Amino acid sequence: MPEQIVAFMPLIIVLVVFYFFIIRPQQKQRKQRMEMLDSLRKGDKIVTIGGIHGTLTDIKEDTIRLKVGDNVELKMSREAIGYKKE
């Protein structure tokens, strides 16, 4: 019986390492992104994943309106937000 446990130890170690180096950091990044998206307010300056800079004028459940120039607003998916400018 102990030999069977020893035989599975390398597999268990690989799974633990895989979790801490790949899965856990992705979960942390996903959580930070969701917090950033939830903290957005009208007037915040953002950059989209396509590189468009603008100011939020409207925020809904799945979409946003982004003012990119005088009399120019774009309707986009919330997932298109890359990051919030400070």
PDB file of N, CA, C and O in Angstrom:
ATOM      1  N   MET A   1       0.812  -1.205   0.000  1.00  0.00           N
ATOM      2  CA  MET A   1       0.000   0.000   0.000  1.00  0.00           C
ATOM      3  C   MET A   1       0.858   1.273   0.000  1.00  0.00           C
ATOM      4  O   MET A   1       0.590   2.161  -0.810  1.00  0.00           O
ATOM      5  N   PRO A   2       1.869   1.408   0.860  1.00  0.00           N
ATOM      6  CA  PRO A   2       2.685   2.623   0.835  1.00  0.00           C
ATOM      7  C   PRO A   2       3.402   2.817  -0.502  1.00  0.00           C
ATOM      8  O   PRO A   2       3.664   3.954  -0.894  1.00  0.00           O
ATOM      9  N   GLU A   3       3.722   1.738  -1.204  1.00  0.00           N
ATOM     10  CA  GLU A   3       4.385   1.865  -2.501  1.00  0.00           C
ATOM     11  C   GLU A   3       3.461   2.516  -3.525  1.00  0.00           C
ATOM     12  O   GLU A   3       3.920   3.250  -4.400  1.00  0.00           O
ATOM     13  N   GLN A   4       2.161   2.249  -3.416  1.00  0.00           N
ATOM     14  CA  GLN A   4       1.206   2.867  -4.333  1.00  0.00           C
ATOM     15  C   GLN A   4       1.122   4.378  -4.081  1.00  0.00           C
ATOM     16  O   GLN A   4       1.025   5.170  -5.019  1.00  0.00           O
ATOM     17  N   ILE A   5       1.161   4.751  -2.829  1.00  0.00           N
ATOM     18  CA  ILE A   5       1.123   6.175  -2.488  1.00  0.00           C
ATOM     19  C   ILE A   5       2.375   6.872  -3.010  1.00  0.00           C
ATOM     20  O   ILE A   5       2.301   7.965  -3.571  1.00  0.00           O
ATOM     21  N   VAL A   6       3.514   6.235  -2.823  1.00  0.00           N
ATOM     22  CA  VAL A   6       4.777   6.799  -3.305  1.00  0.00           C
ATOM     23  C   VAL A   6       4.758   6.924  -4.827  1.00  0.00           C
ATOM     24  O   VAL A   6       5.316   7.876  -5.372  1.00  0.00           O
ATOM     25  N   ALA A   7       4.135   5.991  -5.510  1.00  0.00           N
ATOM     26  CA  ALA A   7       4.061   6.032  -6.969  1.00  0.00           C
ATOM     27  C   ALA A   7       3.229   7.222  -7.452  1.00  0.00           C
ATOM     28  O   ALA A   7       3.492   7.753  -8.530  1.00  0.00           O
ATOM     29  N   PHE A   8       2.233   7.646  -6.675  1.00  0.00           N
ATOM     30  CA  PHE A   8       1.384   8.774  -7.056  1.00  0.00           C
ATOM     31  C   PHE A   8       1.936  10.123  -6.599  1.00  0.00           C
ATOM     32  O   PHE A   8       1.417  11.161  -7.010  1.00  0.00           O
ATOM     33  N   MET A   9       2.950  10.137  -5.777  1.00  0.00           N
ATOM     34  CA  MET A   9       3.501  11.391  -5.258  1.00  0.00           C
ATOM     35  C   MET A   9       3.972  12.343  -6.363  1.00  0.00           C
ATOM     36  O   MET A   9       3.660  13.531  -6.285  1.00  0.00           O
ATOM     37  N   PRO A  10       4.700  11.894  -7.378  1.00  0.00           N
ATOM     38  CA  PRO A  10       5.097  12.850  -8.433  1.00  0.00           C
ATOM     39  C   PRO A  10       3.893  13.492  -9.129  1.00  0.00           C
ATOM     40  O   PRO A  10       3.925  14.680  -9.449  1.00  0.00           O
ATOM     41  N   LEU A  11       2.846  12.720  -9.362  1.00  0.00           N
ATOM     42  CA  LEU A  11       1.641  13.265  -9.986  1.00  0.00           C
ATOM     43  C   LEU A  11       0.991  14.304  -9.076  1.00  0.00           C
ATOM     44  O   LEU A  11       0.577  15.367  -9.540  1.00  0.00           O
ATOM     45  N   ILE A  12       0.904  14.004  -7.810  1.00  0.00           N
ATOM     46  CA  ILE A  12       0.309  14.933  -6.847  1.00  0.00           C
ATOM     47  C   ILE A  12       1.133  16.217  -6.778  1.00  0.00           C
ATOM     48  O   ILE A  12       0.576  17.314  -6.746  1.00  0.00           O
ATOM     49  N   ILE A  13       2.443  16.082  -6.756  1.00  0.00           N
ATOM     50  CA  ILE A  13       3.315  17.260  -6.704  1.00  0.00           C
ATOM     51  C   ILE A  13       3.146  18.115  -7.958  1.00  0.00           C
ATOM     52  O   ILE A  13       3.091  19.341  -7.865  1.00  0.00           O
ATOM     53  N   VAL A  14       3.063  17.486  -9.118  1.00  0.00           N
ATOM     54  CA  VAL A  14       2.866  18.226 -10.370  1.00  0.00           C
ATOM     55  C   VAL A  14       1.531  18.968 -10.343  1.00  0.00           C
ATOM     56  O   VAL A  14       1.466  20.121 -10.770  1.00  0.00           O
ATOM     57  N   LEU A  15       0.477  18.341  -9.856  1.00  0.00           N
ATOM     58  CA  LEU A  15      -0.831  18.991  -9.783  1.00  0.00           C
ATOM     59  C   LEU A  15      -0.808  20.188  -8.839  1.00  0.00           C
ATOM     60  O   LEU A  15      -1.393  21.227  -9.143  1.00  0.00           O
ATOM     61  N   VAL A  16      -0.144  20.050  -7.711  1.00  0.00           N
ATOM     62  CA  VAL A  16      -0.049  21.155  -6.748  1.00  0.00           C
ATOM     63  C   VAL A  16       0.736  22.318  -7.359  1.00  0.00           C
ATOM     64  O   VAL A  16       0.325  23.473  -7.249  1.00  0.00           O
ATOM     65  N   VAL A  17       1.849  22.016  -7.991  1.00  0.00           N
ATOM     66  CA  VAL A  17       2.653  23.062  -8.641  1.00  0.00           C
ATOM     67  C   VAL A  17       1.844  23.722  -9.753  1.00  0.00           C
ATOM     68  O   VAL A  17       1.863  24.947  -9.879  1.00  0.00           O
ATOM     69  N   PHE A  18       1.142  22.945 -10.551  1.00  0.00           N
ATOM     70  CA  PHE A  18       0.294  23.461 -11.622  1.00  0.00           C
ATOM     71  C   PHE A  18      -0.740  24.429 -11.056  1.00  0.00           C
ATOM     72  O   PHE A  18      -0.968  25.496 -11.625  1.00  0.00           O
ATOM     73  N   TYR A  19      -1.359  24.065  -9.949  1.00  0.00           N
ATOM     74  CA  TYR A  19      -2.372  24.914  -9.328  1.00  0.00           C
ATOM     75  C   TYR A  19      -1.771  26.251  -8.904  1.00  0.00           C
ATOM     76  O   TYR A  19      -2.323  27.306  -9.218  1.00  0.00           O
ATOM     77  N   PHE A  20      -0.649  26.214  -8.196  1.00  0.00           N
ATOM     78  CA  PHE A  20      -0.085  27.444  -7.648  1.00  0.00           C
ATOM     79  C   PHE A  20       0.605  28.331  -8.683  1.00  0.00           C
ATOM     80  O   PHE A  20       0.713  29.538  -8.466  1.00  0.00           O
ATOM     81  N   PHE A  21       1.068  27.781  -9.787  1.00  0.00           N
ATOM     82  CA  PHE A  21       1.748  28.596 -10.783  1.00  0.00           C
ATOM     83  C   PHE A  21       0.880  28.984 -11.968  1.00  0.00           C
ATOM     84  O   PHE A  21       1.229  29.912 -12.698  1.00  0.00           O
ATOM     85  N   ILE A  22      -0.234  28.308 -12.183  1.00  0.00           N
ATOM     86  CA  ILE A  22      -1.069  28.620 -13.342  1.00  0.00           C
ATOM     87  C   ILE A  22      -2.495  28.991 -12.943  1.00  0.00           C
ATOM     88  O   ILE A  22      -2.963  30.077 -13.285  1.00  0.00           O
ATOM     89  N   ILE A  23      -3.177  28.131 -12.244  1.00  0.00           N
ATOM     90  CA  ILE A  23      -4.595  28.351 -11.947  1.00  0.00           C
ATOM     91  C   ILE A  23      -4.799  29.492 -10.961  1.00  0.00           C
ATOM     92  O   ILE A  23      -5.630  30.367 -11.206  1.00  0.00           O
ATOM     93  N   ARG A  24      -4.077  29.507  -9.875  1.00  0.00           N
ATOM     94  CA  ARG A  24      -4.244  30.528  -8.838  1.00  0.00           C
ATOM     95  C   ARG A  24      -3.982  31.942  -9.363  1.00  0.00           C
ATOM     96  O   ARG A  24      -4.789  32.832  -9.095  1.00  0.00           O
ATOM     97  N   PRO A  25      -2.890  32.191 -10.100  1.00  0.00           N
ATOM     98  CA  PRO A  25      -2.689  33.544 -10.636  1.00  0.00           C
ATOM     99  C   PRO A  25      -3.795  33.990 -11.598  1.00  0.00           C
ATOM    100  O   PRO A  25      -4.162  35.165 -11.617  1.00  0.00           O
ATOM    101  N   GLN A  26      -4.326  33.058 -12.395  1.00  0.00           N
ATOM    102  CA  GLN A  26      -5.421  33.413 -13.301  1.00  0.00           C
ATOM    103  C   GLN A  26      -6.665  33.811 -12.521  1.00  0.00           C
ATOM    104  O   GLN A  26      -7.352  34.763 -12.889  1.00  0.00           O
ATOM    105  N   GLN A  27      -6.958  33.086 -11.443  1.00  0.00           N
ATOM    106  CA  GLN A  27      -8.108  33.426 -10.614  1.00  0.00           C
ATOM    107  C   GLN A  27      -7.930  34.811  -9.999  1.00  0.00           C
ATOM    108  O   GLN A  27      -8.883  35.585  -9.917  1.00  0.00           O
ATOM    109  N   LYS A  28      -6.717  35.118  -9.570  1.00  0.00           N
ATOM    110  CA  LYS A  28      -6.430  36.414  -8.963  1.00  0.00           C
ATOM    111  C   LYS A  28      -6.599  37.536  -9.985  1.00  0.00           C
ATOM    112  O   LYS A  28      -7.180  38.574  -9.669  1.00  0.00           O
ATOM    113  N   GLN A  29      -6.097  37.342 -11.205  1.00  0.00           N
ATOM    114  CA  GLN A  29      -6.246  38.342 -12.265  1.00  0.00           C
ATOM    115  C   GLN A  29      -7.714  38.542 -12.626  1.00  0.00           C
ATOM    116  O   GLN A  29      -8.155  39.674 -12.825  1.00  0.00           O
ATOM    117  N   ARG A  30      -8.464  37.458 -12.710  1.00  0.00           N
ATOM    118  CA  ARG A  30      -9.893  37.545 -13.035  1.00  0.00           C
ATOM    119  C   ARG A  30     -10.637  38.334 -11.965  1.00  0.00           C
ATOM    120  O   ARG A  30     -11.506  39.146 -12.281  1.00  0.00           O
ATOM    121  N   LYS A  31     -10.299  38.098 -10.700  1.00  0.00           N
ATOM    122  CA  LYS A  31     -10.937  38.808  -9.595  1.00  0.00           C
ATOM    123  C   LYS A  31     -10.600  40.301  -9.653  1.00  0.00           C
ATOM    124  O   LYS A  31     -11.484  41.136  -9.465  1.00  0.00           O
ATOM    125  N   GLN A  32      -9.342  40.646  -9.908  1.00  0.00           N
ATOM    126  CA  GLN A  32      -8.941  42.051 -10.008  1.00  0.00           C
ATOM    127  C   GLN A  32      -9.652  42.740 -11.169  1.00  0.00           C
ATOM    128  O   GLN A  32     -10.071  43.890 -11.041  1.00  0.00           O
ATOM    129  N   ARG A  33      -9.792  42.053 -12.292  1.00  0.00           N
ATOM    130  CA  ARG A  33     -10.474  42.634 -13.447  1.00  0.00           C
ATOM    131  C   ARG A  33     -11.947  42.892 -13.140  1.00  0.00           C
ATOM    132  O   ARG A  33     -12.483  43.945 -13.486  1.00  0.00           O
ATOM    133  N   MET A  34     -12.597  41.929 -12.489  1.00  0.00           N
ATOM    134  CA  MET A  34     -14.010  42.105 -12.140  1.00  0.00           C
ATOM    135  C   MET A  34     -14.180  43.272 -11.168  1.00  0.00           C
ATOM    136  O   MET A  34     -15.136  44.037 -11.289  1.00  0.00           O
ATOM    137  N   GLU A  35     -13.266  43.420 -10.205  1.00  0.00           N
ATOM    138  CA  GLU A  35     -13.325  44.542  -9.272  1.00  0.00           C
ATOM    139  C   GLU A  35     -13.148  45.867 -10.011  1.00  0.00           C
ATOM    140  O   GLU A  35     -13.829  46.844  -9.700  1.00  0.00           O
ATOM    141  N   MET A  36     -12.237  45.908 -10.989  1.00  0.00           N
ATOM    142  CA  MET A  36     -12.025  47.123 -11.772  1.00  0.00           C
ATOM    143  C   MET A  36     -13.279  47.462 -12.570  1.00  0.00           C
ATOM    144  O   MET A  36     -13.695  48.620 -12.601  1.00  0.00           O
ATOM    145  N   LEU A  37     -13.885  46.470 -13.215  1.00  0.00           N
ATOM    146  CA  LEU A  37     -15.096  46.718 -14.001  1.00  0.00           C
ATOM    147  C   LEU A  37     -16.250  47.173 -13.114  1.00  0.00           C
ATOM    148  O   LEU A  37     -17.029  48.040 -13.511  1.00  0.00           O
ATOM    149  N   ASP A  38     -16.368  46.601 -11.919  1.00  0.00           N
ATOM    150  CA  ASP A  38     -17.444  46.982 -11.005  1.00  0.00           C
ATOM    151  C   ASP A  38     -17.243  48.378 -10.421  1.00  0.00           C
ATOM    152  O   ASP A  38     -18.212  49.024 -10.021  1.00  0.00           O
ATOM    153  N   SER A  39     -15.997  48.852 -10.366  1.00  0.00           N
ATOM    154  CA  SER A  39     -15.718  50.157  -9.761  1.00  0.00           C
ATOM    155  C   SER A  39     -15.848  51.311 -10.754  1.00  0.00           C
ATOM    156  O   SER A  39     -15.723  52.469 -10.357  1.00  0.00           O
ATOM    157  N   LEU A  40     -16.093  51.027 -12.026  1.00  0.00           N
ATOM    158  CA  LEU A  40     -16.180  52.089 -13.028  1.00  0.00           C
ATOM    159  C   LEU A  40     -17.409  52.967 -12.808  1.00  0.00           C
ATOM    160  O   LEU A  40     -18.488  52.479 -12.473  1.00  0.00           O
ATOM    161  N   ARG A  41     -17.224  54.273 -13.002  1.00  0.00           N
ATOM    162  CA  ARG A  41     -18.299  55.249 -12.852  1.00  0.00           C
ATOM    163  C   ARG A  41     -18.278  56.193 -14.054  1.00  0.00           C
ATOM    164  O   ARG A  41     -17.281  56.283 -14.770  1.00  0.00           O
ATOM    165  N   LYS A  42     -19.389  56.892 -14.262  1.00  0.00           N
ATOM    166  CA  LYS A  42     -19.448  57.894 -15.327  1.00  0.00           C
ATOM    167  C   LYS A  42     -18.349  58.920 -15.088  1.00  0.00           C
ATOM    168  O   LYS A  42     -18.102  59.338 -13.957  1.00  0.00           O
ATOM    169  N   GLY A  43     -17.700  59.313 -16.166  1.00  0.00           N
ATOM    170  CA  GLY A  43     -16.631  60.298 -16.066  1.00  0.00           C
ATOM    171  C   GLY A  43     -15.247  59.693 -15.957  1.00  0.00           C
ATOM    172  O   GLY A  43     -14.252  60.401 -16.114  1.00  0.00           O
ATOM    173  N   ASP A  44     -15.162  58.388 -15.688  1.00  0.00           N
ATOM    174  CA  ASP A  44     -13.853  57.728 -15.614  1.00  0.00           C
ATOM    175  C   ASP A  44     -13.225  57.682 -16.996  1.00  0.00           C
ATOM    176  O   ASP A  44     -13.908  57.476 -17.999  1.00  0.00           O
ATOM    177  N   LYS A  45     -11.927  57.874 -17.033  1.00  0.00           N
ATOM    178  CA  LYS A  45     -11.185  57.772 -18.290  1.00  0.00           C
ATOM    179  C   LYS A  45     -10.648  56.352 -18.409  1.00  0.00           C
ATOM    180  O   LYS A  45     -10.044  55.822 -17.476  1.00  0.00           O
ATOM    181  N   ILE A  46     -10.880  55.740 -19.581  1.00  0.00           N
ATOM    182  CA  ILE A  46     -10.461  54.356 -19.801  1.00  0.00           C
ATOM    183  C   ILE A  46      -9.759  54.209 -21.143  1.00  0.00           C
ATOM    184  O   ILE A  46      -9.788  55.102 -21.989  1.00  0.00           O
ATOM    185  N   VAL A  47      -9.131  53.060 -21.307  1.00  0.00           N
ATOM    186  CA  VAL A  47      -8.544  52.664 -22.583  1.00  0.00           C
ATOM    187  C   VAL A  47      -9.120  51.290 -22.905  1.00  0.00           C
ATOM    188  O   VAL A  47      -9.126  50.400 -22.056  1.00  0.00           O
ATOM    189  N   THR A  48      -9.604  51.121 -24.131  1.00  0.00           N
ATOM    190  CA  THR A  48     -10.175  49.832 -24.521  1.00  0.00           C
ATOM    191  C   THR A  48      -9.062  48.868 -24.919  1.00  0.00           C
ATOM    192  O   THR A  48      -7.905  49.261 -25.066  1.00  0.00           O
ATOM    193  N   ILE A  49      -9.431  47.605 -25.091  1.00  0.00           N
ATOM    194  CA  ILE A  49      -8.440  46.614 -25.504  1.00  0.00           C
ATOM    195  C   ILE A  49      -7.954  46.880 -26.925  1.00  0.00           C
ATOM    196  O   ILE A  49      -6.924  46.348 -27.341  1.00  0.00           O
ATOM    197  N   GLY A  50      -8.686  47.696 -27.663  1.00  0.00           N
ATOM    198  CA  GLY A  50      -8.272  48.077 -29.012  1.00  0.00           C
ATOM    199  C   GLY A  50      -7.442  49.351 -29.044  1.00  0.00           C
ATOM    200  O   GLY A  50      -6.999  49.778 -30.111  1.00  0.00           O
ATOM    201  N   GLY A  51      -7.225  49.967 -27.869  1.00  0.00           N
ATOM    202  CA  GLY A  51      -6.394  51.158 -27.788  1.00  0.00           C
ATOM    203  C   GLY A  51      -7.138  52.474 -27.898  1.00  0.00           C
ATOM    204  O   GLY A  51      -6.505  53.521 -28.029  1.00  0.00           O
ATOM    205  N   ILE A  52      -8.458  52.455 -27.850  1.00  0.00           N
ATOM    206  CA  ILE A  52      -9.246  53.683 -27.937  1.00  0.00           C
ATOM    207  C   ILE A  52      -9.319  54.319 -26.551  1.00  0.00           C
ATOM    208  O   ILE A  52      -9.685  53.665 -25.575  1.00  0.00           O
ATOM    209  N   HIS A  53      -8.963  55.612 -26.477  1.00  0.00           N
ATOM    210  CA  HIS A  53      -9.010  56.359 -25.225  1.00  0.00           C
ATOM    211  C   HIS A  53     -10.300  57.164 -25.198  1.00  0.00           C
ATOM    212  O   HIS A  53     -10.708  57.729 -26.212  1.00  0.00           O
ATOM    213  N   GLY A  54     -10.944  57.215 -24.027  1.00  0.00           N
ATOM    214  CA  GLY A  54     -12.161  57.990 -23.928  1.00  0.00           C
ATOM    215  C   GLY A  54     -12.657  58.097 -22.506  1.00  0.00           C
ATOM    216  O   GLY A  54     -12.030  57.610 -21.565  1.00  0.00           O
ATOM    217  N   THR A  55     -13.809  58.754 -22.371  1.00  0.00           N
ATOM    218  CA  THR A  55     -14.441  58.981 -21.076  1.00  0.00           C
ATOM    219  C   THR A  55     -15.797  58.292 -21.060  1.00  0.00           C
ATOM    220  O   THR A  55     -16.570  58.411 -22.011  1.00  0.00           O
ATOM    221  N   LEU A  56     -16.084  57.574 -19.985  1.00  0.00           N
ATOM    222  CA  LEU A  56     -17.365  56.875 -19.863  1.00  0.00           C
ATOM    223  C   LEU A  56     -18.495  57.879 -19.681  1.00  0.00           C
ATOM    224  O   LEU A  56     -18.412  58.768 -18.834  1.00  0.00           O
ATOM    225  N   THR A  57     -19.548  57.735 -20.474  1.00  0.00           N
ATOM    226  CA  THR A  57     -20.714  58.597 -20.328  1.00  0.00           C
ATOM    227  C   THR A  57     -21.941  57.819 -19.870  1.00  0.00           C
ATOM    228  O   THR A  57     -22.890  58.410 -19.354  1.00  0.00           O
ATOM    229  N   ASP A  58     -21.932  56.506 -20.051  1.00  0.00           N
ATOM    230  CA  ASP A  58     -23.059  55.675 -19.622  1.00  0.00           C
ATOM    231  C   ASP A  58     -22.555  54.257 -19.392  1.00  0.00           C
ATOM    232  O   ASP A  58     -21.753  53.736 -20.167  1.00  0.00           O
ATOM    233  N   ILE A  59     -23.036  53.643 -18.319  1.00  0.00           N
ATOM    234  CA  ILE A  59     -22.631  52.273 -17.995  1.00  0.00           C
ATOM    235  C   ILE A  59     -23.887  51.456 -17.741  1.00  0.00           C
ATOM    236  O   ILE A  59     -24.716  51.814 -16.904  1.00  0.00           O
ATOM    237  N   LYS A  60     -24.017  50.363 -18.466  1.00  0.00           N
ATOM    238  CA  LYS A  60     -25.131  49.438 -18.262  1.00  0.00           C
ATOM    239  C   LYS A  60     -24.575  48.070 -17.922  1.00  0.00           C
ATOM    240  O   LYS A  60     -23.363  47.901 -17.787  1.00  0.00           O
ATOM    241  N   GLU A  61     -25.449  47.105 -17.785  1.00  0.00           N
ATOM    242  CA  GLU A  61     -25.043  45.742 -17.400  1.00  0.00           C
ATOM    243  C   GLU A  61     -23.987  45.162 -18.334  1.00  0.00           C
ATOM    244  O   GLU A  61     -22.962  44.654 -17.880  1.00  0.00           O
ATOM    245  N   ASP A  62     -24.238  45.238 -19.640  1.00  0.00           N
ATOM    246  CA  ASP A  62     -23.333  44.621 -20.612  1.00  0.00           C
ATOM    247  C   ASP A  62     -22.636  45.610 -21.537  1.00  0.00           C
ATOM    248  O   ASP A  62     -21.690  45.240 -22.233  1.00  0.00           O
ATOM    249  N   THR A  63     -23.090  46.863 -21.554  1.00  0.00           N
ATOM    250  CA  THR A  63     -22.536  47.827 -22.504  1.00  0.00           C
ATOM    251  C   THR A  63     -22.116  49.118 -21.805  1.00  0.00           C
ATOM    252  O   THR A  63     -22.516  49.402 -20.676  1.00  0.00           O
ATOM    253  N   ILE A  64     -21.300  49.881 -22.516  1.00  0.00           N
ATOM    254  CA  ILE A  64     -20.885  51.201 -22.053  1.00  0.00           C
ATOM    255  C   ILE A  64     -20.991  52.167 -23.224  1.00  0.00           C
ATOM    256  O   ILE A  64     -21.037  51.749 -24.381  1.00  0.00           O
ATOM    257  N   ARG A  65     -21.028  53.456 -22.920  1.00  0.00           N
ATOM    258  CA  ARG A  65     -20.907  54.495 -23.941  1.00  0.00           C
ATOM    259  C   ARG A  65     -19.632  55.254 -23.612  1.00  0.00           C
ATOM    260  O   ARG A  65     -19.406  55.682 -22.480  1.00  0.00           O
ATOM    261  N   LEU A  66     -18.812  55.405 -24.638  1.00  0.00           N
ATOM    262  CA  LEU A  66     -17.499  56.005 -24.473  1.00  0.00           C
ATOM    263  C   LEU A  66     -17.401  57.254 -25.340  1.00  0.00           C
ATOM    264  O   LEU A  66     -17.544  57.185 -26.560  1.00  0.00           O
ATOM    265  N   LYS A  67     -17.154  58.402 -24.697  1.00  0.00           N
ATOM    266  CA  LYS A  67     -16.971  59.651 -25.447  1.00  0.00           C
ATOM    267  C   LYS A  67     -15.511  59.725 -25.871  1.00  0.00           C
ATOM    268  O   LYS A  67     -14.608  59.737 -25.035  1.00  0.00           O
ATOM    269  N   VAL A  68     -15.293  59.774 -27.185  1.00  0.00           N
ATOM    270  CA  VAL A  68     -13.931  59.786 -27.713  1.00  0.00           C
ATOM    271  C   VAL A  68     -13.581  61.113 -28.388  1.00  0.00           C
ATOM    272  O   VAL A  68     -12.437  61.315 -28.795  1.00  0.00           O
ATOM    273  N   GLY A  69     -14.536  61.999 -28.506  1.00  0.00           N
ATOM    274  CA  GLY A  69     -14.299  63.302 -29.121  1.00  0.00           C
ATOM    275  C   GLY A  69     -15.551  64.147 -29.009  1.00  0.00           C
ATOM    276  O   GLY A  69     -16.565  63.703 -28.470  1.00  0.00           O
ATOM    277  N   ASP A  70     -15.478  65.380 -29.524  1.00  0.00           N
ATOM    278  CA  ASP A  70     -16.655  66.242 -29.510  1.00  0.00           C
ATOM    279  C   ASP A  70     -17.753  65.606 -30.354  1.00  0.00           C
ATOM    280  O   ASP A  70     -17.551  65.313 -31.533  1.00  0.00           O
ATOM    281  N   ASN A  71     -18.910  65.396 -29.746  1.00  0.00           N
ATOM    282  CA  ASN A  71     -20.076  64.807 -30.412  1.00  0.00           C
ATOM    283  C   ASN A  71     -19.811  63.418 -30.981  1.00  0.00           C
ATOM    284  O   ASN A  71     -20.468  63.011 -31.938  1.00  0.00           O
ATOM    285  N   VAL A  72     -18.864  62.691 -30.411  1.00  0.00           N
ATOM    286  CA  VAL A  72     -18.568  61.331 -30.876  1.00  0.00           C
ATOM    287  C   VAL A  72     -18.615  60.383 -29.681  1.00  0.00           C
ATOM    288  O   VAL A  72     -17.771  60.453 -28.788  1.00  0.00           O
ATOM    289  N   GLU A  73     -19.606  59.502 -29.675  1.00  0.00           N
ATOM    290  CA  GLU A  73     -19.724  58.488 -28.629  1.00  0.00           C
ATOM    291  C   GLU A  73     -19.799  57.116 -29.279  1.00  0.00           C
ATOM    292  O   GLU A  73     -20.423  56.942 -30.326  1.00  0.00           O
ATOM    293  N   LEU A  74     -19.159  56.155 -28.648  1.00  0.00           N
ATOM    294  CA  LEU A  74     -19.175  54.780 -29.137  1.00  0.00           C
ATOM    295  C   LEU A  74     -19.866  53.896 -28.109  1.00  0.00           C
ATOM    296  O   LEU A  74     -19.636  54.026 -26.907  1.00  0.00           O
ATOM    297  N   LYS A  75     -20.710  53.003 -28.591  1.00  0.00           N
ATOM    298  CA  LYS A  75     -21.332  52.011 -27.725  1.00  0.00           C
ATOM    299  C   LYS A  75     -20.503  50.741 -27.831  1.00  0.00           C
ATOM    300  O   LYS A  75     -20.268  50.234 -28.928  1.00  0.00           O
ATOM    301  N   MET A  76     -20.057  50.228 -26.682  1.00  0.00           N
ATOM    302  CA  MET A  76     -19.172  49.062 -26.669  1.00  0.00           C
ATOM    303  C   MET A  76     -19.595  48.080 -25.587  1.00  0.00           C
ATOM    304  O   MET A  76     -20.359  48.409 -24.680  1.00  0.00           O
ATOM    305  N   SER A  77     -19.080  46.883 -25.711  1.00  0.00           N
ATOM    306  CA  SER A  77     -19.252  45.872 -24.674  1.00  0.00           C
ATOM    307  C   SER A  77     -18.367  46.234 -23.488  1.00  0.00           C
ATOM    308  O   SER A  77     -17.283  46.787 -23.669  1.00  0.00           O
ATOM    309  N   ARG A  78     -18.816  45.928 -22.286  1.00  0.00           N
ATOM    310  CA  ARG A  78     -17.986  46.175 -21.090  1.00  0.00           C
ATOM    311  C   ARG A  78     -16.696  45.372 -21.142  1.00  0.00           C
ATOM    312  O   ARG A  78     -15.681  45.777 -20.576  1.00  0.00           O
ATOM    313  N   GLU A  79     -16.741  44.236 -21.822  1.00  0.00           N
ATOM    314  CA  GLU A  79     -15.551  43.388 -21.932  1.00  0.00           C
ATOM    315  C   GLU A  79     -14.463  44.037 -22.782  1.00  0.00           C
ATOM    316  O   GLU A  79     -13.319  43.584 -22.770  1.00  0.00           O
ATOM    317  N   ALA A  80     -14.807  45.100 -23.524  1.00  0.00           N
ATOM    318  CA  ALA A  80     -13.827  45.786 -24.363  1.00  0.00           C
ATOM    319  C   ALA A  80     -12.931  46.729 -23.564  1.00  0.00           C
ATOM    320  O   ALA A  80     -11.959  47.261 -24.100  1.00  0.00           O
ATOM    321  N   ILE A  81     -13.251  46.938 -22.289  1.00  0.00           N
ATOM    322  CA  ILE A  81     -12.441  47.831 -21.461  1.00  0.00           C
ATOM    323  C   ILE A  81     -11.123  47.151 -21.129  1.00  0.00           C
ATOM    324  O   ILE A  81     -11.095  46.043 -20.592  1.00  0.00           O
ATOM    325  N   GLY A  82     -10.037  47.832 -21.457  1.00  0.00           N
ATOM    326  CA  GLY A  82      -8.710  47.303 -21.159  1.00  0.00           C
ATOM    327  C   GLY A  82      -8.283  47.660 -19.750  1.00  0.00           C
ATOM    328  O   GLY A  82      -7.967  46.786 -18.943  1.00  0.00           O
ATOM    329  N   TYR A  83      -8.276  48.970 -19.459  1.00  0.00           N
ATOM    330  CA  TYR A  83      -7.912  49.417 -18.118  1.00  0.00           C
ATOM    331  C   TYR A  83      -8.412  50.838 -17.886  1.00  0.00           C
ATOM    332  O   TYR A  83      -8.763  51.560 -18.819  1.00  0.00           O
ATOM    333  N   LYS A  84      -8.431  51.206 -16.626  1.00  0.00           N
ATOM    334  CA  LYS A  84      -8.867  52.527 -16.204  1.00  0.00           C
ATOM    335  C   LYS A  84      -7.633  53.402 -16.040  1.00  0.00           C
ATOM    336  O   LYS A  84      -6.662  53.009 -15.394  1.00  0.00           O
ATOM    337  N   LYS A  85      -7.679  54.603 -16.636  1.00  0.00           N
ATOM    338  CA  LYS A  85      -6.569  55.544 -16.491  1.00  0.00           C
ATOM    339  C   LYS A  85      -6.707  56.258 -15.149  1.00  0.00           C
ATOM    340  O   LYS A  85      -7.810  56.611 -14.730  1.00  0.00           O
ATOM    341  N   GLU A  86      -5.611  56.458 -14.504  1.00  0.00           N
ATOM    342  CA  GLU A  86      -5.634  57.122 -13.182  1.00  0.00           C
ATOM    343  C   GLU A  86      -5.558  58.606 -13.292  1.00  0.00           C
ATOM    344  O   GLU A  86      -5.567  59.302 -12.277  1.00  0.00           O
TER     345      GLU A  86
END
